[in-house]
Amino acid sequence: MMKFVSILLFFGAGIYALYEQSKPEPNKFIMIGAMAIFMIGLYRIMKKIPNKNEEDNE
């Protein structure tokens, strides 16, 4: 449940940053904050996916 909420928050922040960018005068601090949350979320999701080139040492 917590994982779903965090993923929803990360993508919601990314979508809000895109919405804020479409305004005539976007608030740069809100855009930077939303994009930072989005990038941290992507990092947390991507670090769980194994590397394609990673070899098994067994």
Residue frames as a rotation matrix with the C-alpha (Angstrom) as fourth column:
MET 1
0.569 0.823 0.000 0.00
0.823 -0.569 0.000 0.00
0.000 0.000 -1.000 0.00
MET 2
0.501 -0.451 -0.739 2.78
0.126 -0.807 0.577 2.43
-0.856 -0.382 -0.347 0.90
LYS 3
-0.579 -0.730 0.363 4.62
0.429 0.106 0.897 1.58
-0.693 0.675 0.252 -2.32
PHE 4
-0.103 0.649 0.754 1.52
0.983 -0.048 0.175 2.45
0.150 0.760 -0.633 -4.37
VAL 5
0.812 0.420 -0.405 1.11
0.517 -0.841 0.163 5.77
-0.272 -0.342 -0.900 -2.56
SER 6
0.096 -0.859 -0.503 4.75
0.075 -0.498 0.864 6.72
-0.993 -0.121 0.016 -3.11
ILE 7
-0.657 -0.288 0.697 4.62
0.671 0.198 0.715 5.84
-0.343 0.937 0.064 -6.82
LEU 8
0.311 0.862 0.400 1.43
0.932 -0.359 0.050 7.86
0.187 0.357 -0.915 -7.15
LEU 9
0.714 -0.119 -0.690 3.10
0.281 -0.853 0.439 10.80
-0.641 -0.507 -0.576 -5.38
PHE 10
-0.338 -0.940 -0.047 6.18
0.269 -0.145 0.952 10.65
-0.902 0.309 0.301 -7.63
PHE 11
-0.611 0.137 0.780 4.23
0.791 0.063 0.608 10.61
0.034 0.988 -0.147 -10.88
GLY 12
0.560 0.823 -0.095 1.79
0.829 -0.554 0.079 13.18
0.012 -0.123 -0.992 -9.55
ALA 13
0.344 -0.533 -0.773 4.72
0.202 -0.762 0.615 15.52
-0.917 -0.368 -0.154 -8.86
GLY 14
-0.703 -0.628 0.333 6.01
0.419 0.013 0.908 15.02
-0.574 0.778 0.254 -12.41
ILE 15
-0.184 0.739 0.648 2.62
0.942 -0.056 0.332 15.74
0.281 0.671 -0.686 -13.93
TYR 16
0.714 0.439 -0.545 2.19
0.616 -0.764 0.192 18.82
-0.332 -0.473 -0.816 -11.72
ALA 17
-0.165 -0.850 -0.500 5.59
0.228 -0.526 0.820 20.11
-0.960 0.022 0.280 -12.83
LEU 18
-0.760 -0.054 0.648 4.52
0.647 0.037 0.762 19.79
-0.065 0.998 0.007 -16.46
TYR 19
0.308 0.938 0.159 1.25
0.918 -0.337 0.208 21.58
0.249 0.082 -0.965 -15.66
GLU 20
0.526 -0.176 -0.832 3.09
0.440 -0.781 0.443 24.36
-0.728 -0.600 -0.333 -13.84
GLN 21
-0.569 -0.822 0.038 5.39
0.402 -0.237 0.884 24.78
-0.718 0.519 0.465 -16.83
SER 22
-0.423 0.465 0.778 2.43
0.878 -0.003 0.479 25.43
0.225 0.885 -0.407 -19.13
LYS 23
0.523 0.610 -0.596 1.34
0.749 -0.662 -0.021 28.51
-0.407 -0.435 -0.803 -17.16
PRO 24
0.798 -0.202 0.568 2.26
0.263 -0.731 -0.629 31.99
0.543 0.652 -0.530 -18.50
GLU 25
0.062 -0.792 0.607 4.47
-0.710 -0.462 -0.531 32.68
0.702 -0.398 -0.591 -15.46
PRO 26
0.592 0.170 -0.788 5.36
0.243 0.895 0.375 29.40
0.769 -0.413 0.488 -13.71
ASN 27
0.767 -0.349 0.539 6.76
-0.639 -0.338 0.691 29.43
-0.059 -0.874 -0.482 -10.19
LYS 28
0.206 -0.783 -0.586 10.31
-0.577 0.387 -0.719 28.13
0.790 0.486 -0.373 -10.61
PHE 29
-0.596 -0.439 0.672 10.62
-0.801 0.272 -0.533 26.92
0.051 -0.856 -0.514 -7.02
ILE 30
0.281 0.775 0.566 7.52
-0.658 0.585 -0.474 24.74
-0.698 -0.239 0.675 -7.34
MET 31
0.814 -0.007 -0.581 8.82
-0.516 0.453 -0.727 23.34
0.268 0.891 0.365 -10.63
ILE 32
-0.214 -0.968 -0.128 12.23
-0.685 0.242 -0.687 22.54
0.696 -0.060 -0.716 -9.15
GLY 33
-0.481 0.084 0.873 10.66
-0.797 0.372 -0.475 20.89
-0.364 -0.925 -0.112 -6.10
ALA 34
0.592 0.782 0.194 8.24
-0.590 0.585 -0.556 18.82
-0.549 0.215 0.808 -8.15
MET 35
0.645 -0.419 -0.639 10.95
-0.499 0.403 -0.768 17.68
0.579 0.814 0.051 -10.55
ALA 36
-0.464 -0.822 0.330 13.24
-0.795 0.222 -0.565 16.79
0.391 -0.524 -0.756 -7.63
ILE 37
-0.108 0.522 0.846 10.51
-0.707 0.558 -0.434 14.61
-0.699 -0.645 0.309 -6.10
PHE 38
0.846 0.453 -0.280 9.91
-0.502 0.506 -0.701 13.01
-0.177 0.734 0.656 -9.50
MET 39
0.264 -0.832 -0.487 13.61
-0.617 0.243 -0.749 12.27
0.741 0.498 -0.450 -10.07
ILE 40
-0.572 -0.414 0.708 14.05
-0.818 0.348 -0.457 10.81
-0.057 -0.841 -0.538 -6.56
GLY 41
0.306 0.789 0.533 11.04
-0.620 0.589 -0.518 8.61
-0.723 -0.172 0.670 -7.20
LEU 42
0.818 -0.060 -0.573 12.44
-0.497 0.429 -0.754 7.38
0.291 0.901 0.321 -10.49
TYR 43
-0.242 -0.970 -0.014 15.75
-0.768 0.200 -0.609 6.62
0.594 -0.137 -0.793 -8.81
ARG 44
-0.420 0.121 0.900 14.03
-0.770 0.476 -0.424 4.59
-0.480 -0.871 -0.107 -6.09
ILE 45
0.695 0.704 0.146 12.05
-0.480 0.605 -0.635 2.62
-0.536 0.371 0.759 -8.67
MET 46
0.705 -0.430 -0.564 14.99
-0.521 0.226 -0.823 2.03
0.481 0.874 -0.065 -11.02
LYS 47
-0.298 -0.894 0.335 17.43
-0.921 0.176 -0.347 0.83
0.251 -0.412 -0.876 -8.35
LYS 48
0.024 0.390 0.921 15.16
-0.599 0.743 -0.299 -2.17
-0.801 -0.544 0.251 -7.73
ILE 49
0.944 0.274 -0.186 15.40
-0.300 0.473 -0.828 -3.30
-0.139 0.837 0.529 -11.37
PRO 50
0.390 -0.855 0.341 18.45
0.303 0.469 0.829 -5.54
-0.870 -0.220 0.442 -11.94
ASN 51
-0.026 -0.543 -0.840 21.08
-0.728 -0.566 0.388 -4.52
-0.685 0.621 -0.380 -14.46
LYS 52
0.880 0.391 -0.269 20.81
-0.458 0.552 -0.697 -6.26
-0.124 0.737 0.665 -17.83
ASN 53
0.387 -0.827 -0.409 24.60
-0.442 0.223 -0.869 -6.81
0.809 0.517 -0.279 -18.04
GLU 54
0.058 -0.346 0.936 24.96
-0.994 0.064 0.085 -8.08
-0.089 -0.936 -0.340 -14.47
GLU 55
-0.120 -0.191 -0.974 26.42
-0.448 0.886 -0.119 -11.59
0.886 0.422 -0.192 -14.46
ASP 56
0.895 0.398 0.200 25.64
-0.379 0.443 0.813 -14.30
0.235 -0.803 0.547 -11.95
ASN 57
-0.071 -0.987 0.142 28.71
-0.899 0.002 -0.438 -15.24
0.432 -0.159 -0.888 -9.89
GLU 58
0.445 0.322 0.836 27.30
-0.742 0.655 0.143 -18.58
-0.502 -0.683 0.530 -8.78
